């Protein structure tokens, strides 16, 4: 694509970036609602608009002078088992309009000679009915990319580009063979975990009544990762947690701010995201983190430090979920700084709180 056309598209995209970011958030929340209504547990749901710098880099490699084939909004759902991917796949088929020419459904991954362990991908847009609703009308001409991945498929997608480097022809053959073997192992592991889960379900039905207590006790030894609903219930069942951190933010110097229900929900989504990225991904770890922040007013002191450090640059919009977000960001910074905070939506969450997005 010629430079003049790239500049034109880039300028136009930057001017409309807030719309795409808003669309990414709305679609992410809608997908989450659909997944939860289906009763499927998920590890994470992420949504983002393509960063302008990344778009410009991509455009420079294209031959055509158009945006066709470029996905500006992406939503990624990380699931635990292959059968969960199939369940969500059926839901989205009934909820969205599908661009079949650019989508890769599960049926398209059945080729025994395919390379790697790719995920299900759909290019979607709003259905005619939803696009006609007043609250969705401004997004009616926008599409988005939906990726449905198991966590092992995510591992493949993350690691594969790092090792798939251009090498000599002899080494390339060896590398390709090794990658094929590794992809097969990951796919086999996914199926193995699913089979194991189904076996456990079957055996659970056969546990004698006098052994149920023992079975429950054993299951506690390996605590599962929290879902968004479970974390939400933690705060719902003990409202004092949010009240406490709202008061802590005010006492640390942050201005009082009354968020709307939608704003508070978005803050909760950002908190879920950063907790998982930071490795605080079970309810016991969340409770331990909260207790640590409460001890000796550690959290309040850190919030005051954050406020005083950035007060000249920020236009704070603080709610209790956002206060906890900043504490995780601060205390887990050594781990988080090694990650792609833009792609993981951590930077956007931080900018949103400081009012700089």
C-alpha positions in Angstrom: 0.0 0.0 0.0 1.4 3.4 -0.9 2.4 5.8 1.9 -0.1 8.5 1.0 -3.0 6.0 1.3 -1.6 4.7 4.6 -1.5 8.2 6.0 -5.1 8.8 4.9 -6.3 5.6 6.5 -4.2 6.2 9.7 -5.6 9.7 10.2 -9.2 8.6 9.6 -8.7 5.6 12.1 -7.3 7.8 14.8 -10.2 10.2 14.4 -12.6 7.3 14.9 -10.5 5.4 17.5 -12.8 6.2 20.4 -15.7 4.6 18.5 -13.8 1.4 17.9 -12.6 1.2 21.5 -16.2 1.8 22.7 -17.4 -0.9 20.3 -14.7 -3.3 21.6 -15.9 -2.8 25.1 -19.6 -3.2 24.3 -19.0 -6.3 22.2 -16.8 -7.8 24.9 -19.5 -7.3 27.5 -22.1 -8.8 25.2 -20.0 -11.9 24.5 -19.5 -12.3 28.2 -23.2 -12.1 28.9 -23.8 -14.7 26.2 -21.1 -17.1 27.6 -22.4 -16.7 31.1 -26.0 -17.4 30.0 -24.8 -20.6 28.4 -23.4 -21.6 31.7 -19.8 -22.0 30.3 -16.9 -21.2 32.6 -14.1 -19.2 31.0 -10.6 -18.1 31.9 -10.7 -14.7 30.4 -12.6 -12.5 27.8 -10.6 -9.7 26.3 -11.6 -7.0 23.8 -9.6 -4.3 22.1 -9.3 -2.0 19.2 -6.2 -2.3 17.1 -3.6 0.3 18.2 -2.9 2.9 15.5 0.9 2.1 15.3 0.1 -1.6 14.8 -2.4 -0.8 12.1 0.1 1.4 10.2 2.7 -1.4 10.4 0.2 -3.8 9.0 -0.9 -1.5 6.2 2.6 -1.0 5.0 2.8 -4.7 4.2 -0.4 -4.8 2.2 -0.5 -4.5 -1.6 -4.1 -3.2 -1.8 -5.0 0.3 -1.0 -8.0 -0.7 1.1 -8.8 -1.9 4.7 -10.6 -5.0 3.5 -9.4 -8.0 5.4 -8.0 -5.9 8.3 -9.7 -6.5 11.7 -9.9 -3.3 13.7 -11.7 -4.8 16.7 -10.9 -8.2 18.3 -12.6 -10.1 21.1 -10.8 -13.2 22.5 -12.5 -15.8 24.7 -10.2 -18.2 26.5 -11.9 -21.4 27.5 -10.8 -24.5 29.3 -12.2 -27.3 27.2 -12.7 -28.0 23.4 -16.4 -28.8 24.0 -16.9 -25.3 25.5 -15.6 -23.8 22.2 -18.3 -25.8 20.4 -21.0 -24.5 22.8 -20.1 -20.9 22.3 -19.7 -21.4 18.6 -23.4 -22.4 18.4 -24.5 -19.3 20.4 -22.6 -16.8 18.2 -24.1 -18.3 15.1 -27.5 -17.4 16.3 -26.6 -13.9 17.6 -24.4 -12.4 14.9 -24.1 -12.0 11.1 -21.1 -14.1 9.9 -18.6 -13.4 7.2 -18.1 -17.0 6.1 -15.4 -16.2 3.6 -13.0 -15.0 6.4 -14.1 -17.2 9.2 -12.6 -20.5 10.4 -15.2 -22.5 12.2 -14.4 -25.7 14.1 -15.5 -27.7 11.1 -12.7 -26.0 9.1 -10.1 -27.4 11.5 -10.8 -31.1 10.9 -8.3 -31.4 8.1 -5.8 -34.1 9.4 -3.0 -32.4 7.3 -3.5 -28.9 8.7 -0.5 -27.3 10.4 -0.3 -26.2 14.0 -3.1 -26.0 16.6 -5.1 -23.0 15.4 -8.2 -21.7 17.1 -11.8 -21.1 15.9 -12.1 -17.6 14.4 -15.2 -15.7 13.2 -15.5 -12.4 11.5 -18.8 -11.1 12.8 -21.1 -8.0 12.7 -24.3 -7.2 14.5 -27.4 -9.1 13.4 -30.1 -7.1 11.6 -32.3 -7.2 14.7 -29.6 -6.0 17.1 -28.3 -3.3 14.7 -31.8 -1.9 14.6 -31.8 -1.2 18.4 -31.2 2.4 19.2 -28.3 1.7 21.6 -26.5 -0.3 18.9 -27.3 1.7 15.7 -24.0 3.6 15.6 -22.1 0.3 15.4 -24.2 -1.3 12.7 -21.5 -1.0 10.0 -18.7 -2.3 12.2 -17.4 -5.8 12.2 -15.1 -7.6 14.7 -12.9 -10.6 14.9 -13.9 -13.3 17.5 -11.3 -15.8 18.6 -12.5 -18.8 20.6 -9.5 -20.6 22.1 -8.7 -23.1 24.7 -5.8 -22.1 27.0 -3.6 -24.6 25.2 -4.4 -23.0 21.8 -3.5 -19.7 23.4 -0.2 -21.1 24.4 0.4 -22.2 20.8 -0.6 -18.8 19.4 1.7 -17.1 21.8 4.8 -19.2 21.5 4.6 -20.3 17.8 5.6 -16.8 16.3 8.6 -16.7 18.6 10.1 -19.9 17.3 8.9 -19.8 13.7 11.9 -17.9 12.4 13.4 -18.0 8.9 16.1 -20.5 8.9 18.1 -22.6 6.3 16.2 -25.2 4.3 17.5 -28.1 6.3 16.8 -26.6 9.6 13.4 -25.4 8.4 12.3 -29.0 7.7 13.4 -30.0 11.1 11.7 -27.1 12.8 8.5 -27.7 10.9 8.5 -31.4 12.0 9.1 -30.4 15.6 6.3 -27.9 15.5 3.9 -30.4 14.0 4.7 -32.8 16.8 4.2 -30.2 19.5 0.9 -29.0 18.0 -0.3 -32.6 18.1 0.7 -33.0 21.7 -1.2 -29.8 22.7 -4.3 -31.0 20.9 -4.0 -34.4 22.5 -3.6 -32.7 25.9 -6.8 -30.7 25.4 -8.7 -33.8 24.5 -7.1 -35.6 27.5 -8.2 -32.9 30.0 -11.7 -33.1 28.6 -11.9 -36.9 28.9 -10.5 -36.7 32.4 -13.1 -34.1 33.4 -15.9 -36.3 32.0 -14.5 -39.3 33.8 -14.5 -37.4 37.1 -18.1 -36.3 36.5 -19.1 -39.9 36.0 -17.2 -41.1 39.1 -18.7 -38.4 41.2 -22.2 -39.9 40.5 -21.0 -43.1 42.0 -19.4 -41.7 45.2 -21.2 -43.3 48.3 -23.0 -40.8 50.5 -20.6 -41.4 53.4 -17.7 -40.5 51.1 -19.0 -37.2 49.8 -17.4 -35.1 52.5 -14.0 -36.7 51.8 -14.4 -36.1 48.1 -15.2 -32.4 48.7 -12.2 -32.1 51.0 -9.9 -33.6 48.4 -11.2 -31.2 45.7 -10.2 -28.2 47.8 -6.5 -29.2 47.5 -6.5 -27.9 43.9 -8.5 -24.6 43.9 -9.9 -23.7 40.6 -9.4 -20.3 38.9 -12.1 -17.8 39.7 -14.7 -16.9 37.1 -16.0 -13.3 36.8 -19.3 -14.4 38.4 -17.5 -15.9 41.4 -15.4 -12.8 41.9 -18.5 -10.6 41.6 -20.3 -12.7 44.2 -17.3 -12.1 46.6 -18.0 -8.4 46.5 -21.7 -8.8 46.4 -21.8 -11.0 49.5 -19.6 -8.6 51.5 -20.5 -5.0 50.4 -18.2 -3.6 53.1 -15.2 -4.5 50.8 -16.2 -2.0 48.2 -17.3 0.6 50.8 -13.9 0.3 52.5 -11.9 0.8 49.3 -14.1 3.6 48.1 -13.4 5.4 51.5 -9.7 4.5 51.2 -9.5 6.2 47.8 -11.1 9.4 49.1 -8.9 9.5 52.2 -5.8 9.1 49.9 -6.8 12.3 48.1 -8.7 11.1 45.1 -11.8 13.2 44.2 -15.2 11.7 44.9 -16.7 10.2 41.8 -20.1 8.5 41.3 -19.9 6.0 38.5 -22.8 4.8 36.4 -23.7 1.1 36.5 -22.1 0.6 33.1 -18.9 2.4 34.2 -18.7 0.3 37.4 -19.2 -2.9 35.4 -16.4 -1.9 33.1 -14.2 -1.2 36.1 -15.0 -4.7 37.4 -14.0 -6.2 34.1 -10.6 -4.4 34.1 -10.1 -5.6 37.7 -10.8 -9.2 36.7 -8.3 -8.9 33.8 -5.4 -7.4 35.8 -5.9 -10.0 38.6 -5.6 -12.8 36.1 -2.7 -11.3 34.3 -0.9 -10.7 37.7 -1.5 -14.3 38.7 -4.0 -13.5 41.5 -6.4 -15.9 39.9 -8.1 -17.8 42.7 -10.6 -16.5 45.3 -8.2 -17.4 48.1 -5.4 -15.4 46.5 -7.8 -12.5 46.0 -8.8 -12.6 49.7 -5.2 -12.9 50.7 -4.3 -9.8 48.6 -7.2 -7.8 50.1 -6.1 -8.8 53.6 -2.5 -7.8 52.8 -3.6 -4.4 51.5 -5.7 -3.8 54.7 -2.9 -4.7 57.1 -1.2 -1.7 58.6 -3.1 0.6 56.1 -0.7 -0.6 53.4 -3.2 -0.1 50.6 -4.2 3.4 51.7 -0.6 4.5 51.9 0.1 3.1 48.4 -3.0 4.9 47.0 -1.8 8.1 48.5 1.6 7.7 46.9 0.0 7.0 43.5 -2.2 10.1 43.8 0.6 12.4 44.9 2.9 11.1 42.2 0.5 11.7 39.3 -1.8 14.3 40.6 -0.6 17.0 38.1 -1.1 14.7 35.1 -4.3 13.0 36.0 -8.1 13.7 35.9 -9.0 10.9 38.3 -12.2 8.9 37.9 -11.9 6.5 40.9 -14.3 3.8 42.1 -13.5 0.9 44.4 -12.8 -1.5 41.6 -10.4 1.0 40.1 -8.7 1.5 43.4 -8.0 -2.2 43.7 -6.8 -2.2 40.0 -4.2 0.4 40.8 -3.0 -1.5 43.9 -2.6 -4.7 41.8 -0.7 -2.7 39.2 1.6 -1.2 41.8 2.3 -4.3 43.9 2.7 -6.7 40.9 4.6 -4.3 38.7 7.8 -6.4 38.6 5.7 -9.2 37.0 3.5 -7.0 34.9 6.2 -4.8 33.3 7.5 -7.8 31.4 4.1 -8.3 29.6 2.5 -6.5 26.7 0.3 -4.1 28.8 -1.2 -2.5 25.7 -2.5 -5.7 24.2 -3.6 -7.1 27.6 -5.7 -4.0 28.1 -3.8 -3.1 31.3 -2.6 0.3 30.0 -6.1 1.2 28.7 -7.5 0.3 32.2 -4.9 2.6 33.9 -5.5 5.4 31.4 -9.2 5.2 32.0 -8.8 5.7 35.7 -6.4 8.6 35.3 -8.7 10.2 32.7 -6.0 10.2 30.1 -7.6 7.8 27.6 
